[in-house]
Amino acid sequence: MSVPPVLAPYVARLAAYDVVGEPGVHIGMPSTRLTLVLAVDEPVDVGWHDGAARGRYWANVSGLHPAPAAIHHGRRQRGVFVELTVAGARALLGTPAAGLAGQMAEVAEVDPALRDLPERLSYADQAAWEGLVARALVGSLARHDVPGPRAEVCRALARLTGGASVADVADDVGFSRRHLGDLVRAEAGVSPQHWGRLARFERSHAQVRTGLPLVEVAVRCGYADQSHLTREWVAFAGCSPTEWRRRELPSVQDRAPDDPPG
């Protein structure tokens, strides 16, 4: 759905999902967004790819993470999936994104006021889920009313996302590279270099899922060559883009537009 304008700086995406398919394990890909998953019918069974932090969550929030998540699912998944910007962590959850980096938690542990969202969804018509969650997040925004990230940090993250080098970004915002690194890590939980890699991987993920030839994806996204692209995919996704397509792409096509988390 189109989120209310007041949420636009904080919510990159908000979508209900209702997917039927074969049971299995879905790869939750790293990105520059935090994820909030609100489950209906049964909790989401999710952990990191190595099995760490695996649990069953009715309302799961995960921060920026350098490796994939493993989402174990049955034949049907229903709920609402929200992607939060780094600024959205402060505004909607009351904590810097750095405090959630590499973490998975029940939303109630981060913001107890959102504890009842899954139950409220279970009693509502599916068509009303997105609006219900959007209204709850607008309430969170008013409740927290906390200062956002420094303007220089927001500008730095935007430029890094666009592919600018750390040196150029530091010059642009008027900080030394060390000071910029300290500020970005304090806000996002990752270094500027790692943020840039995450953003480039995120761009490549969007293009790989369209079926574009991998050599062209590598060129468009600024990788040295296809081998470089593949190495970054193994680092971030735990598999090559070719393997990901084989495992995920048919189900991704089937999911649209109501695709599940990850």
N, C-alpha and C positions, 0 to 999 in steps of 0.2 A: 504494500500500500504506500501511498504518498504520506509521509509522516507530517504532522502539524508543523507549520513553519517554525514555531518556537523550539521544536526538537531537532531541526535540520542540522545544526552544528554538532549534534551529539549522537544522532542515530543515522548510521549509513544505510541500514536496511532493516525492515520489520516485515516479516511474512509468516502467515500461517502455513502449515504443511500437513498433508494427509496423504501418505504414501503406502501403497500395498506392493509387496514384492517378496522375493525369496529371503529367508533369514540369512544373515551374514554379518560381515564387519565392514563398515564404511570408514574411509580415511577422512579425518577432520584436518584440513590443511592449515598450516601456519599462515598468518596474514598480519597486516598492520592494524587489525581491528580486534577488539575484545568481543567475546561471544556470550550471549545470554540465551539459554534454551529453557523453555517452559513446556513441560511434558503434560500430556493428557492421556488418560487410560492406564499407563504404566510408566514408571520412571525411566529415564534415559540411563543405559548401562554404558559408561564411558570411562576411559582412562588414557594415559599416554601410550604410545606405540610399544613401549617396553613393559607394559603392565603396571607401571607405577601410577598411584593415585586413582586406580580404578574403583568406581563406586556406582551406586544407583541414585540418581538425582532427579527430584521432581522439578527443581529450579536450579540449573547449573550455570555458573559464571566462570569463564576461563580467561585469563589474561594472555598477553602476547606470549607465544611459545615457539621455541626454535625447532621443534620436531613435531610430527603429526600426532593427532589423537586417534584412538581406535574406538569407534562407536559400534557397539554390538547391538544388533536389532533383530526383532522378530518379523513376522509377516506384515505387520502394520505399525506405522509410526504416525502419531498426531501430536500437534502442539504449535508453539509459536517460537520463531527463531529471530533473534535481534542481534545486529552487529553494531557495536558501540565504538565511536571514535575515542582517541585518547582523552580528549576534552570531555567526552561523555562519561568517562569513569568518575571524574570529580563531580560533574554536574548532576548525574543521575544516581550514582552509588555512594557519593560522599568520600571517595578515596582516590588518590592518584593511581593511574594505571600501573605505575611501578610497584605498588603494593600487591598487585595481583599477577605480576609477570611470572610465567611458568607455573601458575597455580590453577587448581580446580577447586571450587567451593560451592556449597549450597548458598543461594542468594541470601537466605535468612541469616547466614553468618556474616555477610557483608552489610546488608541493609534489612534488618528485621521487619521493617514496615512493608516489605514486598513478600513476606512469608506466605500470604494467603492467595497469591496470584494463581498458582496451579488449580487450587480448589475453585476459585471463581471461574476459571476457564471451563472446568468440568461441568458447571451448572449452566453455562451460557451456550447459545447456538453457535455453531462453528463460524457462521458468517459474521458474528460479532466479536470474534477473538481479537482480531487486529486492533479494532477500535478500543476494546477493553484495555489491552496492554498499553496502547498509546496514551490513553487517559491516565493510567497508573503512572506512566513515566513523566507526564506533565506534572502530576502531583509530586513526584520525587524531585523534579526540578525546583518547584516552589519550596518544598520542605528543606532541601539542603542549602540552597542559596549560598554557595561557596564561590570564592574567586576562581576564575579559570586559570589555565596555564599562562605563563608569561608570553606576551605577544612575540618576543624573539624566538621562543621555543616553538610556538605554532608555525611561525614563518620557516624556521629551520626544518621542521618535519615536513612541511609542504614541499619545500625545495628538494629535500632528500628523496621524497616520494616521486618527484618528477625526474630523478636521475642525476641531480647535481652532485658534484664531488663534495666531500667533507670540507676540504680546504676552501672551495668556493663559497660554501654555505657559511663557514666561519667568518670569512671576509665580509660577506653580505650582511650578517647580523652584528658584526663588530666585536666578536669574541675570539679569543685564542681557541685553537682546536681542543686543548685540554679543558678549558672552561665550558665550551660548547658540549663536550662529551659528558661533563659532570651534570650539566643542566638536563640534557636529553635523557641520561640514565635515571636521574631523579624523577623525571616525569613519566617516561614510558617504560623504564625497566630494561632497556637495551641500549647499546652504544649507537652513535650515529652511523657507524659503518654497518652494524648489523641491521639497523632500520632500513638503510639503503638496499641491502641484500634482500630483506624481507619484501620490500616494495617491488623490487625487480622480479622476484619469484612470483609475487601476487599477479603482476602483469602477465608473466609467462603462463601462469595457471589459466587465466582467462582466455588466452589465445590457444593454448593446448587443447582446451575443451571444445574449441570450435572445429578441430580437425585440421588446422593449418599445418603444413609441413614443418617438421621440427627445425630444420635448417633455417627456415624463414622466421620462426619464432625466435631463434637465437639472435638473428640479425636485428629484428624489430625491438627486442628487449635489451640489447646492448651486451650480450654475452660474446666472448671472444670467438666461440664456435659452438657447434652442436655438442661437442664433448664437454665443454664448460657448462652448458645448459644442463646436461645430464648429471654432472657431478653435483650441481646445486640442487637438483631435484632429489637425488639420493640423500643429500644432507637434510633437506627440509621435509620431503614427503616420504622418505624411507624407500623409495622406488624410482625407477626411471620414468620419464613421461610416457614412453611406449607401454610400460607395464601398467601405469595408472590408467591409460586409455583402455587397455584390455580389461582391467578390473572394474572400472568405474563408469566409463563413458556411456555404455548402453543404458545403465540405470540412471545416469544424469539426464539423458535425453528423455527417458520416461518420466522423470520427476517434474520437469518444468510444466507449469510455473510454480507449483507448490512443493518446492524441494526441501528436504529436511536439513538439519544442521550439518555444517561442515562443507 
